[in-house]
């Protein structure tokens, strides 16, 4: 069964990648996972110094919208890492597309952003 994935890319303020990544690893991703989001991969982009990505998988567009509305409106997010994360994002862009479970698992294996930025 195919799943809908969302690829979110972030353009961060110069010099803020380490702060953003720390907030993602320590707070944002654990909150997303606790709220039932399937976080496939995340981390610094390979193409640009101040770029970052987050890939999540959902059952369909209704599932994506319901989970994100609930998460971004939750007190855990609003009183948690929200300010730290939003403070360094200059812009972000989303794309959604259907992928097979094998393709999603391949993304998981090949792109482990948990290791963090080089340097």
N, C-alpha and C positions, 0 to 999 in steps of 0.2 A: 504494500500500500504506500503510495507516494505521500510525502508530507510537504507542507509549505514551509520554506525557510525564508527568514528575513535576514538580509545582510545590511547591517548598519555601519556606516563608516563615519568617523569623526575627524574633523580638522581641529587640532588643539592649538592653543596659544603657544608660541615658541617657548621652549624650555620647560614645559609642564608635563611632558610624557611620564616621567618617573612618579610624580605626584598622582596623576590620573591612574596609572597602572596600579599603584599601591591601593588606591581607593577602590578600584575595580576588584582586585584580588581579595582584599581583606573585608570588603563590605558589600559592594554592589552585586557581584556574582553569587556570593552565598545567599543574599536576600532573594535574588531572582530564582535560584534553585529551590529555596525553601518555599517560594510561592508557586512552584510547579512549572516553571519555565524550563524547557529543554535547551540549555546553553550548549551549543555544539562546539564553538570555538571562539576565542577572543584573544586580542593582543595587539602589539604594535604592528603596523603594516610594514611590509618589506620595501615599499616603494618610496616612502617619504618619511623624514625624521619625526615630524609632529602629526602623524596620522595613526589612527587606531581603528580596530574593527570589532564587531560583535556579531556572531551568527547564532540565531535561535531557530528552533524547529517547532512547528505547530501543526495541528490536525488540518486546519483550514483557516480562511480569513476571519471567520466569526470567532474561532478559538484565539487567534492572535489578538484581535481587538478586545475581547473580553478579558484575557489575561493581562494585557498591557494596561487597560483602563483600571483594572483592580490594583495592579502593582503600583503604577505611577500615582494613584490616588491614595495609597496606603500610608498610614502614619509611620510605618517602619522605613519607608523610602523617604518621605518628606522630613522626618525628624532624624534620619540617618545620614547616608552619604550624599544625599541630593545636592546640597550646597557645594560641597567639595568637587563633585563631578561636574556640575553645571558651570561652575566658575571658570573652568579652563576650556570649555568647548566653544569654538568660534562658530562652527556650523556642523550639521550632520545631514546625511542623506540615507534613505532607506531604499532597498530594492527587495522584492519578494518574488520567489519562483518555486516551482515544484521540483522535488528531487526524490529519487528512490532511497530506500533505507541504506543500500550499499554505498551510494554516493555520500550520504550524510555521515555514515561511519568512516568513510575515507577522509572526509574533512576533519573529523575528530582525531584520527590517527596522525595526520600529516601536519596539523596546525595546532600546536599546543602553546597557547599564549601564556599559560601559567608561569612559564620560565622567565618571562619578563624581557624588557629591553636589554640589548647588549650595551655594555659599558658600564 
